[in-house]
Amino acid sequence: MGERARNWTWSLGALLTLAGVCVAVFLVTGAQQGTVRPHVPITRSEAEALFDRAVLLGQAGDVDGLCRSVAAAVPNCEGLVSGARAAHRAPGPEKPRVVGETWYAGKHDGEDTRVLHVEGVNADGRGYRSDFAVIRNSPDEFEVRSLTAVYWSGVGFLH
């Protein structure tokens, strides 16, 4: 009977240790989730740098690279590419120019959108005006991505 009591005591100690570890994990995790990071708006220079990358990839014909490294969501980008192809639109050799911008402020990171309004000429000589909408895709990494990476598509951003 003494042996059984000792096993029960060890099991109770193990359970208490395990419970303590779980409580510590929950406290740390909860503290991290409750941490408020300062709101960091998307700067125009961040948006323009992303746009420059999009133009380089678009003019090089690297649609896969564009959708994977510039777009906020690959399927949306692929849909815009498909629509542009169906409309016989392809990026022209000249970099489009930014003719304006609109800022939509959010209350938290990941909710802001900076939209660059761009004008350019497609490969076939037709002019276009598009919106290049930029968000912070991952608040943890503060990475900027575009909702409308296919800048030559003629798509507008509606907020």
DSSP file (Angstrom, degrees, kcal/mol; ACC not computed):
  #  RESIDUE AA STRUCTURE BP1 BP2  ACC     N-H-->O    O-->H-N    N-H-->O    O-->H-N    TCO  KAPPA ALPHA  PHI   PSI    X-CA   Y-CA   Z-CA
    1    1 A M     >        0   0    0      0, 0.0     4,-1.9     0, 0.0     5,-0.1   0.000 360.0 360.0 360.0 -34.7    0.0    0.0    0.0
    2    2 A G  H  >  +     0   0    0      1,-0.2     4,-1.9     2,-0.2     5,-0.1   0.870 360.0  53.9 -62.4 -36.3    2.9    2.4    0.7
    3    3 A E  H  > S+     0   0    0      1,-0.2     4,-2.1     2,-0.2    -1,-0.2   0.908 106.9  50.5 -63.1 -43.7    4.1    1.7   -2.9
    4    4 A R  H  > S+     0   0    0      1,-0.2     4,-2.1     2,-0.2    -1,-0.2   0.891 109.1  51.1 -63.8 -40.3    0.7    2.7   -4.3
    5    5 A A  H  X S+     0   0    0     -4,-1.9     4,-2.3     1,-0.2    -1,-0.2   0.890 108.6  51.9 -64.9 -40.0    0.7    6.0   -2.3
    6    6 A R  H  X S+     0   0    0     -4,-1.9     4,-2.3     2,-0.2    -2,-0.2   0.908 109.7  48.9 -64.8 -42.4    4.2    6.9   -3.6
    7    7 A N  H  X S+     0   0    0     -4,-2.1     4,-2.4     1,-0.2    -2,-0.2   0.894 111.5  50.1 -62.5 -40.4    3.1    6.3   -7.2
    8    8 A W  H  X S+     0   0    0     -4,-2.1     4,-2.4     2,-0.2    -2,-0.2   0.903 110.3  50.2 -65.2 -40.8    0.0    8.5   -6.6
    9    9 A T  H  X S+     0   0    0     -4,-2.3     4,-2.4     2,-0.2    -2,-0.2   0.901 110.9  48.6 -64.4 -42.4    2.1   11.2   -5.1
   10   10 A W  H  X S+     0   0    0     -4,-2.3     4,-2.5     2,-0.2    -1,-0.2   0.911 111.7  49.9 -64.6 -41.1    4.5   11.2   -8.0
   11   11 A S  H  X S+     0   0    0     -4,-2.4     4,-2.5     2,-0.2    -2,-0.2   0.895 110.4  49.6 -64.0 -40.7    1.6   11.3  -10.5
   12   12 A L  H  X S+     0   0    0     -4,-2.4     4,-2.5     2,-0.2    -1,-0.2   0.909 111.5  49.4 -64.8 -41.5    0.1   14.3   -8.6
   13   13 A G  H  X S+     0   0    0     -4,-2.4     4,-2.3     2,-0.2    -2,-0.2   0.902 111.3  49.3 -63.2 -41.0    3.5   16.0   -8.7
   14   14 A A  H  X S+     0   0    0     -4,-2.5     4,-2.7     2,-0.2    -2,-0.2   0.910 111.5  49.2 -64.6 -41.5    3.8   15.4  -12.4
   15   15 A L  H  X S+     0   0    0     -4,-2.5     4,-2.7     2,-0.2    -2,-0.2   0.907 111.0  49.3 -64.7 -41.1    0.3   16.7  -13.0
   16   16 A L  H  X S+     0   0    0     -4,-2.5     4,-2.2     2,-0.2    -1,-0.2   0.889 112.2  48.6 -65.6 -38.6    1.0   19.8  -11.0
   17   17 A T  H  X S+     0   0    0     -4,-2.3     4,-2.3     2,-0.2    -2,-0.2   0.937 112.7  47.7 -64.2 -46.9    4.2   20.4  -12.9
   18   18 A L  H  X S+     0   0    0     -4,-2.7     4,-2.4     1,-0.2    -2,-0.2   0.909 111.5  50.5 -60.9 -43.1    2.4   19.9  -16.2
   19   19 A A  H  X S+     0   0    0     -4,-2.7     4,-2.5     1,-0.2    -1,-0.2   0.895 109.2  52.2 -62.4 -39.8   -0.3   22.3  -15.1
   20   20 A G  H  X S+     0   0    0     -4,-2.2     4,-2.2     2,-0.2    -2,-0.2   0.902 109.4  48.7 -62.9 -41.6    2.3   24.9  -14.2
   21   21 A V  H  X S+     0   0    0     -4,-2.3     4,-2.5     2,-0.2    -2,-0.2   0.923 111.5  50.0 -64.0 -44.2    3.9   24.6  -17.6
   22   22 A C  H  X S+     0   0    0     -4,-2.4     4,-2.6     1,-0.2    -2,-0.2   0.917 110.1  49.9 -61.4 -44.2    0.5   25.0  -19.3
   23   23 A V  H  X S+     0   0    0     -4,-2.5     4,-2.4     1,-0.2    -1,-0.2   0.912 110.9  50.0 -61.5 -42.4   -0.4   28.0  -17.2
   24   24 A A  H  X S+     0   0    0     -4,-2.2     4,-2.5     2,-0.2     5,-0.2   0.916 110.7  49.2 -62.6 -43.0    3.0   29.6  -18.1
   25   25 A V  H  X S+     0   0    0     -4,-2.5     4,-2.8     1,-0.2     5,-0.3   0.925 112.1  48.4 -62.8 -44.0    2.5   29.0  -21.8
   26   26 A F  H  X S+     0   0    0     -4,-2.6     4,-2.7     1,-0.2    -1,-0.2   0.895 111.8  49.7 -64.1 -39.2   -1.0   30.5  -21.6
   27   27 A L  H  X S+     0   0    0     -4,-2.4     4,-2.2     2,-0.2    -2,-0.2   0.926 114.2  43.8 -65.8 -44.3    0.3   33.5  -19.8
   28   28 A V  H  X S+     0   0    0     -4,-2.5     4,-2.3     2,-0.2    -2,-0.2   0.937 116.4  47.0 -66.0 -46.3    3.1   34.2  -22.2
   29   29 A T  H  X S+     0   0    0     -4,-2.8     4,-2.4    -5,-0.2    -2,-0.2   0.925 113.7  48.1 -61.9 -44.9    0.9   33.5  -25.3
   30   30 A G  H  X S+     0   0    0     -4,-2.7     4,-1.8    -5,-0.3    -1,-0.2   0.885 110.3  51.9 -63.3 -38.8   -1.8   35.8  -23.9
   31   31 A A  H  X S+     0   0    0     -4,-2.2     4,-0.5    -5,-0.2    -1,-0.2   0.894 110.6  48.3 -65.3 -39.2    0.7   38.5  -23.1
   32   32 A Q  H >< S+     0   0    0     -4,-2.3     3,-0.8     1,-0.2    -2,-0.2   0.899 111.1  50.1 -68.2 -39.6    2.0   38.4  -26.6
   33   33 A Q  H 3< S+     0   0    0     -4,-2.4    -1,-0.2     1,-0.2    -2,-0.2   0.836 110.7  50.3 -67.8 -31.0   -1.4   38.5  -28.2
   34   34 A G  H 3< S+     0   0    0     -4,-1.8     2,-0.3    -5,-0.2    -1,-0.2   0.561  83.4 114.4 -82.9  -7.9   -2.3   41.5  -26.0
   35   35 A T    <<  -     0   0    0     -3,-0.8     2,-0.7    -4,-0.5    -3,-0.0  -0.467  59.7-146.1 -66.6 126.7    0.8   43.3  -27.0
   36   36 A V        -     0   0    0     -2,-0.3    -2,-0.1     3,-0.0    -1,-0.1  -0.856   8.3-153.8 -98.8 119.1   -0.1   46.4  -29.0
   37   37 A R        -     0   0    0     -2,-0.7    72,-0.2     1,-0.1     3,-0.1  -0.684  32.8 -96.4 -87.2 143.4    2.4   47.3  -31.7
   38   38 A P        -     0   0    0      0, 0.0     2,-0.3     0, 0.0    -1,-0.1  -0.318  45.0-102.8 -59.5 141.5    2.5   51.0  -32.7
   39   39 A H        -     0   0    0     68,-0.1    69,-0.0     1,-0.1    -3,-0.0  -0.515  38.2-165.4 -67.4 124.8    0.4   51.7  -35.8
   40   40 A V        -     0   0    0     -2,-0.3     3,-0.1    -3,-0.1    -1,-0.1  -0.896   8.7-147.9-118.4 100.1    2.8   52.0  -38.7
   41   41 A P        -     0   0    0      0, 0.0     2,-0.5     0, 0.0    64,-0.0  -0.254  26.9-102.8 -63.8 153.8    1.2   53.6  -41.8
   42   42 A I        -     0   0    0     92,-0.1     2,-0.1     4,-0.0    71,-0.1  -0.668  40.5-139.3 -76.4 124.6    2.3   52.6  -45.3
   43   43 A T     >  -     0   0    0     -2,-0.5     4,-2.1     1,-0.1     5,-0.2  -0.461  15.6-119.6 -83.9 159.0    4.6   55.2  -46.6
   44   44 A R  H  > S+     0   0    0      1,-0.2     4,-3.0     2,-0.2     5,-0.2   0.890 115.6  56.1 -62.7 -38.2    4.5   56.4  -50.2
   45   45 A S  H  > S+     0   0    0      2,-0.2     4,-2.2     1,-0.2    -1,-0.2   0.881 106.4  49.9 -64.8 -35.9    8.1   55.3  -50.6
   46   46 A E  H  > S+     0   0    0      2,-0.2     4,-2.1     1,-0.2    -1,-0.2   0.931 113.0  46.7 -63.8 -44.7    7.2   51.8  -49.5
   47   47 A A  H  X S+     0   0    0     -4,-2.1     4,-2.4     1,-0.2    -2,-0.2   0.913 113.4  48.1 -64.0 -42.9    4.3   51.7  -52.0
   48   48 A E  H  X S+     0   0    0     -4,-3.0     4,-2.7     2,-0.2    -1,-0.2   0.869 109.3  53.1 -67.8 -36.0    6.5   53.1  -54.8
   49   49 A A  H  X S+     0   0    0     -4,-2.2     4,-1.8    -5,-0.2    -1,-0.2   0.908 111.2  46.6 -64.7 -40.6    9.3   50.6  -54.1
   50   50 A L  H  X S+     0   0    0     -4,-2.1     4,-2.3     2,-0.2    -2,-0.2   0.907 111.9  51.3 -66.2 -41.1    6.7   47.8  -54.4
   51   51 A F  H  X S+     0   0    0     -4,-2.4     4,-2.5     1,-0.2    -2,-0.2   0.912 107.2  53.2 -61.5 -43.0    5.3   49.3  -57.6
   52   52 A D  H  X S+     0   0    0     -4,-2.7     4,-2.3     1,-0.2    -1,-0.2   0.902 109.2  49.0 -59.2 -41.4    8.9   49.5  -59.0
   53   53 A R  H  X S+     0   0    0     -4,-1.8     4,-2.4     2,-0.2     5,-0.2   0.909 110.2  51.6 -64.2 -41.3    9.3   45.8  -58.3
   54   54 A A  H  X S+     0   0    0     -4,-2.3     4,-3.0     1,-0.2    -2,-0.2   0.910 109.7  49.6 -61.1 -42.3    6.0   45.0  -59.9
   55   55 A V  H  X S+     0   0    0     -4,-2.5     4,-2.9     2,-0.2     5,-0.3   0.923 110.3  49.9 -64.8 -44.4    7.0   47.0  -63.1
   56   56 A L  H  X S+     0   0    0     -4,-2.3     4,-1.4     1,-0.2     6,-0.2   0.933 116.2  41.9 -59.4 -46.2   10.3   45.2  -63.3
   57   57 A L  H  <>S+     0   0    0     -4,-2.4     5,-2.4     2,-0.2     4,-0.4   0.900 115.5  50.1 -69.4 -40.8    8.7   41.8  -63.0
   58   58 A G  H ><5S+     0   0    0     -4,-3.0     3,-1.1    -5,-0.2    -2,-0.2   0.927 111.7  46.7 -63.6 -45.7    5.8   42.7  -65.3
   59   59 A Q  H 3<5S+     0   0    0     -4,-2.9    -1,-0.2     1,-0.3    -2,-0.2   0.798 110.6  53.8 -68.5 -27.3    8.0   44.0  -68.1
   60   60 A A  T 3<5S-     0   0    0     -4,-1.4    -1,-0.3    -5,-0.3    -2,-0.2   0.538 113.9-119.4 -80.8  -6.5   10.2   40.9  -67.8
   61   61 A G  T < 5 +     0   0    0     -3,-1.1     2,-1.6    -4,-0.4     3,-0.3   0.654  67.1 142.4  77.5  14.6    7.1   38.7  -68.2
   62   62 A D     >< +     0   0    0     -5,-2.4     4,-2.3     1,-0.2    -1,-0.2  -0.544  10.1 157.2 -90.3  72.4    7.6   37.1  -64.8
   63   63 A V  H  > S+     0   0    0     -2,-1.6     4,-2.8     2,-0.2     5,-0.2   0.875  72.4  54.4 -65.4 -38.0    4.0   36.9  -63.9
   64   64 A D  H  > S+     0   0    0     -3,-0.3     4,-2.1     1,-0.2    -1,-0.2   0.934 110.5  46.1 -61.4 -45.5    4.7   34.0  -61.4
   65   65 A G  H  > S+     0   0    0      2,-0.2     4,-2.5     1,-0.2     5,-0.3   0.888 112.2  51.9 -63.2 -39.5    7.3   36.2  -59.6
   66   66 A L  H  X>S+     0   0    0     -4,-2.3     4,-2.1     1,-0.2     5,-1.6   0.946 112.3  44.5 -60.8 -50.0    4.9   39.2  -59.6
   67   67 A C  H  <5S+     0   0    0     -4,-2.8    -1,-0.2     1,-0.2    -2,-0.2   0.832 119.4  42.1 -67.4 -31.8    2.1   37.1  -58.1
   68   68 A R  H  <5S+     0   0    0     -4,-2.1    -1,-0.2    -5,-0.2    -2,-0.2   0.790 126.1  27.9 -87.9 -27.9    4.3   35.5  -55.5
   69   69 A S  H  <5S+     0   0    0     -4,-2.5    -3,-0.2    -5,-0.2    -2,-0.2   0.600 131.7  27.1-112.2 -11.2    6.5   38.5  -54.4
   70   70 A V  T  <5S+     0   0    0     -4,-2.1    76,-3.1    -5,-0.3    -3,-0.2   0.721  99.6  83.5-116.1 -38.6    4.3   41.5  -55.0
   71   71 A A  B   < -a  146   0A   0     -5,-1.6    76,-0.2    74,-0.2     3,-0.2  -0.351  65.8-141.8 -75.2 148.0    0.7   40.4  -54.7
   72   72 A A  S    S+     0   0    0     74,-2.8     2,-0.4     1,-0.3    75,-0.2   0.813  95.4  22.8 -73.3 -31.8   -1.2   40.1  -51.4
   73   73 A A     >  -     0   0    0     73,-0.4     4,-2.1     1,-0.1    -1,-0.3  -0.961  68.1-150.4-141.8 119.8   -2.9   37.0  -52.7
   74   74 A V  H  > S+     0   0    0     -2,-0.4     4,-2.8     1,-0.2     5,-0.2   0.901  97.3  53.0 -57.3 -46.4   -1.7   34.8  -55.5
   75   75 A P  H  > S+     0   0    0      0, 0.0     4,-2.0     0, 0.0    -1,-0.2   0.900 109.8  48.6 -60.4 -39.2   -5.1   33.6  -56.7
   76   76 A N  H  > S+     0   0    0      2,-0.2     4,-2.1     1,-0.2    -2,-0.2   0.916 112.3  49.0 -64.3 -42.0   -6.4   37.2  -57.0
   77   77 A C  H  X S+     0   0    0     -4,-2.1     4,-2.6     1,-0.2    -1,-0.2   0.925 109.8  50.9 -62.1 -45.8   -3.2   38.1  -58.9
   78   78 A E  H  X S+     0   0    0     -4,-2.8     4,-2.4     1,-0.2    -1,-0.2   0.868 109.0  52.6 -61.9 -35.5   -3.6   35.2  -61.2
   79   79 A G  H  X S+     0   0    0     -4,-2.0     4,-2.3    -5,-0.2    -1,-0.2   0.902 109.5  48.1 -65.2 -41.5   -7.2   36.2  -61.8
   80   80 A L  H  X S+     0   0    0     -4,-2.1     4,-2.5     2,-0.2    -2,-0.2   0.887 111.4  50.8 -65.8 -38.4   -6.1   39.8  -62.8
   81   81 A V  H  X S+     0   0    0     -4,-2.6     4,-2.6     2,-0.2    -2,-0.2   0.934 110.2  49.7 -62.4 -45.6   -3.5   38.3  -65.1
   82   82 A S  H  X S+     0   0    0     -4,-2.4     4,-2.3     1,-0.2    -2,-0.2   0.910 111.8  48.2 -60.3 -43.9   -6.1   36.1  -66.7
   83   83 A G  H  X S+     0   0    0     -4,-2.3     4,-1.6     2,-0.2    -1,-0.2   0.894 111.1  50.4 -64.0 -40.7   -8.4   39.1  -67.2
   84   84 A A  H  <>S+     0   0    0     -4,-2.5     5,-3.2     2,-0.2    -2,-0.2   0.908 111.2  48.5 -64.8 -41.2   -5.6   41.2  -68.7
   85   85 A R  H ><5S+     0   0    0     -4,-2.6     3,-1.6     3,-0.2    -2,-0.2   0.912 108.9  52.9 -64.1 -41.8   -4.7   38.5  -71.1
   86   86 A A  H 3<5S+     0   0    0     -4,-2.3    -1,-0.2     1,-0.3    -2,-0.2   0.829 110.4  48.0 -63.2 -31.0   -8.3   38.1  -72.1
   87   87 A A  T 3<5S-     0   0    0     -4,-1.6    -1,-0.3    -5,-0.2    -2,-0.2   0.323 118.1-115.8 -89.1   7.1   -8.5   41.8  -72.8
   88   88 A H  T < 5 +     0   0    0     -3,-1.6     2,-0.5     1,-0.2    -3,-0.2   0.893  64.5 150.2  58.1  43.4   -5.2   41.5  -74.8
   89   89 A R      < +     0   0    0     -5,-3.2    -1,-0.2    -6,-0.1    -2,-0.1  -0.903  15.4 165.7-107.6 134.1   -3.4   43.7  -72.3
   90   90 A A        -     0   0    0     -2,-0.5    33,-2.4    62,-0.1    34,-0.3  -0.981  45.0 -87.4-141.3 151.1    0.3   43.3  -71.7
   91   91 A P        -     0   0    0      0, 0.0    31,-0.2     0, 0.0     4,-0.1  -0.318  43.9-131.2 -60.9 138.5    2.8   45.6  -70.0
   92   92 A G        -     0   0    0     29,-0.5    31,-0.2     2,-0.2    30,-0.1  -0.315  22.1-107.0 -81.1 171.6    4.4   48.2  -72.2
   93   93 A P  S    S+     0   0    0      0, 0.0     2,-0.3     0, 0.0    -1,-0.1   0.699  97.6  75.8 -75.2 -19.1    8.1   48.9  -72.4
   94   94 A E  S    S-     0   0    0     27,-0.3    27,-0.3    28,-0.1    -2,-0.2  -0.724  89.7-111.0 -96.0 143.4    7.9   52.2  -70.6
   95   95 A K        -     0   0    0     -2,-0.3    -1,-0.0    25,-0.1   -43,-0.0  -0.533  36.6-119.2 -68.9 130.5    7.4   52.5  -66.8
   96   96 A P        -     0   0    0      0, 0.0     2,-0.4     0, 0.0    24,-0.2  -0.295  29.0-121.7 -63.8 156.3    3.9   53.8  -66.0
   97   97 A R  E     -B  119   0A   0     22,-2.6    22,-2.3     2,-0.0     2,-0.6  -0.816  11.9-121.8-106.3 146.3    3.9   57.1  -64.1
   98   98 A V  E     +B  118   0A   0     -2,-0.4    20,-0.3    20,-0.2     3,-0.1  -0.735  30.7 176.4 -81.8 120.1    2.2   57.6  -60.7
   99   99 A V  E     -     0   0A   0     18,-3.1     2,-0.3    -2,-0.6    19,-0.2   0.442  60.4 -25.6-106.8  -2.8   -0.3   60.5  -61.3
  100  100 A G  E     -B  117   0A   0     17,-1.0    17,-2.7     2,-0.0     2,-0.3  -0.974  55.3-134.6 174.7 179.2   -1.8   60.5  -57.8
  101  101 A E  E     -B  116   0A   0     -2,-0.3     2,-0.4    15,-0.3    15,-0.2  -0.990   2.2-153.6-154.3 156.5   -2.5   58.6  -54.6
  102  102 A T  E     -B  115   0A   0     13,-2.2    13,-3.2    -2,-0.3     2,-0.5  -0.994  12.2-150.5-132.5 140.9   -5.3   58.0  -52.2
  103  103 A W  E     -B  114   0A   0     -2,-0.4     2,-0.6    11,-0.2    11,-0.2  -0.954   8.2-171.4-116.9 125.4   -4.8   57.0  -48.5
  104  104 A Y  E     -B  113   0A   0      9,-2.9     9,-2.3    -2,-0.5     2,-0.3  -0.940  18.6-150.9-114.0 107.3   -7.4   54.9  -46.6
  105  105 A A        -     0   0    0     -2,-0.6     2,-0.2     7,-0.2     7,-0.1  -0.599   9.2-162.1 -83.4 135.2   -6.4   54.9  -43.0
  106  106 A G        -     0   0    0     -2,-0.3     6,-0.1     2,-0.1     4,-0.1  -0.599  26.4-123.0-104.0 172.0   -7.3   51.9  -40.8
  107  107 A K  S    S+     0   0    0     -2,-0.2     2,-0.3     2,-0.1   -68,-0.1   0.703  93.1  29.5 -86.8 -21.1   -7.5   51.7  -37.1
  108  108 A H  S >  S-     0   0    0    -69,-0.0     3,-1.9   -70,-0.0     4,-0.4  -0.898  99.0 -79.7-134.9 161.2   -5.0   48.8  -36.8
  109  109 A D  T 3  S+     0   0    0     -2,-0.3    -2,-0.1     1,-0.3   -70,-0.0  -0.349 117.2  35.5 -58.2 142.8   -2.0   47.5  -38.8
  110  110 A G  T 3  S+     0   0    0     28,-0.1    -1,-0.3    29,-0.1    -3,-0.0   0.311 102.3  79.4  92.8  -7.7   -3.2   45.5  -41.8
  111  111 A E    <   +     0   0    0     -3,-1.9    -2,-0.2    24,-0.1     2,-0.1   0.566  68.4  96.0-107.2 -12.0   -6.2   47.8  -42.3
  112  112 A D        -     0   0    0     -4,-0.4    24,-0.5    -6,-0.1     2,-0.4  -0.457  51.6-168.3 -76.6 150.9   -4.5   50.7  -44.1
  113  113 A T  E     -B  104   0A   0     -9,-2.3    -9,-2.9    22,-0.1     2,-0.6  -0.966   8.7-166.9-140.2 125.4   -4.4   51.0  -47.9
  114  114 A R  E     -BC 103 134A   0     20,-2.3    20,-2.7    -2,-0.4     2,-0.6  -0.961  14.1-160.2-108.6 123.0   -2.3   53.3  -49.9
  115  115 A V  E     -BC 102 133A   0    -13,-3.2   -13,-2.2    -2,-0.6     2,-0.5  -0.909   5.1-158.2-110.2 120.6   -3.4   53.5  -53.6
  116  116 A L  E     -BC 101 132A   0     16,-2.3    16,-3.0    -2,-0.6     2,-0.6  -0.853  12.6-144.9 -93.0 127.3   -1.1   54.7  -56.3
  117  117 A H  E     -BC 100 131A   0    -17,-2.7   -18,-3.1    -2,-0.5   -17,-1.0  -0.839  26.2-173.0 -93.1 120.6   -3.0   55.9  -59.3
  118  118 A V  E     -BC  98 130A   0     12,-2.9    12,-2.4    -2,-0.6     2,-0.4  -0.867  17.6-163.1-121.0 149.6   -0.9   55.0  -62.4
  119  119 A E  E     +BC  97 129A   0    -22,-2.3   -22,-2.6    -2,-0.3     2,-0.3  -0.988  26.5 139.7-127.7 139.4   -1.1   55.8  -66.1
  120  120 A G  E     - C   0 128A   0      8,-2.0     8,-2.4    -2,-0.4     2,-0.4  -0.902  45.7 -99.7-159.2-172.8    0.7   53.9  -68.8
  121  121 A V  E     - C   0 127A   0    -27,-0.3   -29,-0.5    -2,-0.3   -27,-0.3  -0.991  31.7-133.0-126.9 128.1    0.7   52.4  -72.2
  122  122 A N    >   -     0   0    0      4,-3.4     3,-2.1    -2,-0.4   -30,-0.1  -0.174  37.1 -94.2 -70.7 170.7    0.2   48.7  -72.9
  123  123 A A  T 3  S+     0   0    0    -33,-2.4    -1,-0.1     1,-0.3   -34,-0.1   0.778 126.4  54.9 -58.1 -28.5    2.4   46.8  -75.3
  124  124 A D  T 3  S-     0   0    0    -34,-0.3    -1,-0.3   -36,-0.2     3,-0.1   0.384 122.3-103.7 -89.2   5.3   -0.2   47.4  -78.1
  125  125 A G  S <  S+     0   0    0     -3,-2.1     2,-0.3     1,-0.3    -2,-0.1   0.359  76.7 135.7  92.9  -5.6   -0.1   51.2  -77.6
  126  126 A R        -     0   0    0     -5,-0.1    -4,-3.4     1,-0.1    -1,-0.3  -0.592  50.9-129.8 -76.9 135.2   -3.4   51.5  -75.8
  127  127 A G  E     -C  121   0A   0     -2,-0.3     2,-0.3    -6,-0.3    -6,-0.2  -0.439  27.9-176.3 -79.2 157.7   -3.3   53.8  -72.8
  128  128 A Y  E     -C  120   0A   0     -8,-2.4    -8,-2.0    -2,-0.1     2,-0.4  -0.979  21.9-149.7-148.2 159.5   -4.6   52.7  -69.4
  129  129 A R  E     +C  119   0A   0     -2,-0.3     2,-0.3   -10,-0.2   -10,-0.2  -0.996  28.3 170.3-129.6 128.7   -5.2   54.1  -65.9
  130  130 A S  E     -C  118   0A   0    -12,-2.4   -12,-2.9    -2,-0.4     2,-0.5  -0.876  31.1-124.5-133.4 163.8   -5.0   51.6  -63.0
  131  131 A D  E     -C  117   0A   0     24,-2.6     2,-0.7    -2,-0.3   -14,-0.2  -0.953  12.7-159.0-110.5 132.2   -4.9   51.6  -59.2
  132  132 A F  E     -C  116   0A   0    -16,-3.0   -16,-2.3    -2,-0.5     2,-0.4  -0.869  17.5-162.8-110.2  93.9   -2.0   49.9  -57.5
  133  133 A A  E     -C  115   0A   0     -2,-0.7    14,-2.4   -18,-0.2    15,-0.8  -0.669   3.7-163.7 -88.2 127.9   -3.4   49.3  -54.0
  134  134 A V  E     +CD 114 146A   0    -20,-2.7   -20,-2.3    -2,-0.4     2,-0.3  -0.927  13.1 167.3-118.3 132.9   -0.9   48.5  -51.2
  135  135 A I  E     - D   0 145A   0     10,-2.9    10,-2.6    -2,-0.4     2,-0.9  -0.827  46.0-100.5-129.3 169.4   -1.5   47.0  -47.8
  136  136 A R  E     - D   0 144A   0    -24,-0.5     8,-0.3    -2,-0.3     6,-0.1  -0.871  37.6-169.5 -90.1 107.5    0.5   45.5  -45.0
  137  137 A N  E    S+     0   0A   0      6,-1.8    -1,-0.2    -2,-0.9     7,-0.1   0.854  74.0  27.4 -70.4 -36.3    0.0   41.8  -45.8
  138  138 A S  E >>> - D   0 143A   0      5,-0.9     4,-2.1     1,-0.1     5,-1.0  -0.899  63.0-164.1-132.3 102.7    1.5   40.5  -42.6
  139  139 A P  T 345S+     0   0    0      0, 0.0    -1,-0.1     0, 0.0    -2,-0.1   0.813  91.9  58.7 -56.3 -29.4    1.3   42.7  -39.5
  140  140 A D  T 345S+     0   0    0      1,-0.2    -3,-0.0    -3,-0.1    -2,-0.0   0.874 118.4  28.8 -67.8 -35.4    3.9   40.5  -37.8
  141  141 A E  T <45S-     0   0    0     -3,-0.9    -1,-0.2     2,-0.1     3,-0.1   0.554  97.0-134.6-101.0  -9.4    6.5   41.1  -40.6
  142  142 A F  T  <5 +     0   0    0     -4,-2.1     2,-0.4     1,-0.2    -2,-0.1   0.839  46.9 163.4  56.5  35.6    5.3   44.6  -41.6
  143  143 A E  E   < - D   0 138A   0     -5,-1.0    -6,-1.8    -7,-0.0    -5,-0.9  -0.686  31.6-139.4 -86.9 134.2    5.6   43.4  -45.2
  144  144 A V  E     + D   0 136A   0     -2,-0.4     2,-0.3    -8,-0.3    -8,-0.2  -0.768  26.9 169.5 -95.3 141.7    3.8   45.5  -47.9
  145  145 A R  E     - D   0 135A   0    -10,-2.6   -10,-2.9    -2,-0.4     2,-0.4  -0.926  29.7-112.1-142.3 164.3    1.9   43.8  -50.8
  146  146 A S  E >   -aD  71 134A   0    -76,-3.1   -74,-2.8    -2,-0.3     3,-0.5  -0.853   7.4-161.6-107.7 136.6   -0.4   44.8  -53.5
  147  147 A L  T 3  S+     0   0    0    -14,-2.4   -13,-0.1    -2,-0.4    -1,-0.1   0.704 101.5  35.2 -77.2 -22.5   -4.1   43.9  -53.9
  148  148 A T  T 3  S+     0   0    0    -15,-0.8    -1,-0.2     1,-0.1     5,-0.1  -0.491  70.5 155.4-130.8  60.4   -3.9   44.9  -57.5
  149  149 A A    <   +     0   0    0     -3,-0.5     2,-2.2     1,-0.2     3,-0.1   0.737  56.3  83.0 -64.4 -24.9   -0.4   43.9  -58.5
  150  150 A V    >   +     0   0    0      1,-0.2     3,-2.0    -3,-0.1     5,-0.4  -0.530  61.0 176.0 -82.6  77.4   -1.2   43.6  -62.2
  151  151 A Y  G >  S+     0   0    0     -2,-2.2     3,-0.6     1,-0.3    -1,-0.2   0.693  70.4  57.6 -61.8 -23.9   -0.8   47.3  -62.8
  152  152 A W  G 3  S+     0   0    0      1,-0.2    -1,-0.3    -3,-0.1   -62,-0.1   0.419  82.6  88.8 -87.0   1.2   -1.4   47.2  -66.6
  153  153 A S  G <  S-     0   0    0     -3,-2.0    -1,-0.2    -5,-0.1    -2,-0.1   0.694  92.2-126.4 -75.8 -19.7   -4.8   45.6  -66.2
  154  154 A G    <   +     0   0    0     -3,-0.6     2,-0.2     1,-0.3   -25,-0.1   0.604  55.3 154.3  82.6  11.0   -6.8   48.9  -65.9
  155  155 A V        -     0   0    0     -5,-0.4   -24,-2.6   -24,-0.1     2,-0.3  -0.479  32.2-147.3 -77.3 143.5   -8.4   47.7  -62.7
  156  156 A G        -     0   0    0    -26,-0.2     2,-0.5    -2,-0.2   -26,-0.0  -0.788  12.9-124.3-106.7 154.3   -9.6   50.3  -60.2
  157  157 A F        -     0   0    0     -2,-0.3     2,-0.5    -9,-0.0   -25,-0.1  -0.865  20.2-163.8-100.8 125.9   -9.6   50.0  -56.4
  158  158 A L              0   0    0     -2,-0.5    -2,-0.0     1,-0.1     0, 0.0  -0.942 360.0 360.0-108.6 126.0  -12.9   50.4  -54.6
  159  159 A H              0   0    0     -2,-0.5    -1,-0.1   -46,-0.0    -2,-0.0   0.418 360.0 360.0 -94.7 360.0  -12.7   51.0  -50.9
